[in-house]
Amino acid sequence: MSTVTFGYRISNGKIEIDPVNGKRVKNIFKDYLNAKTLTGVALNNGFKFHGAVKRILVNQTYLGTDDYPQLISQKVFEQVQTEVKNRAIQLGRTNLPSHQVKFYVQTKFKFNRSHHRYKRPAKQAEYMYQLIESEES
């Protein structure tokens, strides 16, 4: 058994817009554009958490596909994507580093003296790798 995207239902073997949840999806997009927070939109539309609302807002299925009818206009969808991006930037949630991090690859190593011998080769190899240390700090 497979599931369909929230806001749709299967009727007579075809996917169609669910009259109840389809309206909820449209309200989610409208509420978000009316400057409500994700949490506010979630609570206003019967969700406990904002994560589900965020997934709805970025789901391109609502634009329509070969199987799914269009539920949200291209214009509204693009406005919401722009707003999502702008809010993420304002809140500092872009997953981009705030400053350039320099990464230095260590190339000089030393091998400490081995004091143990193990019968199992895998255990011996694990032990030997633990003895490797960097000469650079």
ABEGO torsion letter per residue (X at the ends): XBBBBBGBBBBGGBBBBBAAAAAAAAAAAAAAAAGBBAAAAAAAAGBABAAAAAAAAABAAAAEBAABBBABBAAAAAAAAAAAAAAAAAAGBAGBBABBBBBBBBABBBBBBBABBBABAAAAAAAAAAABBBABX
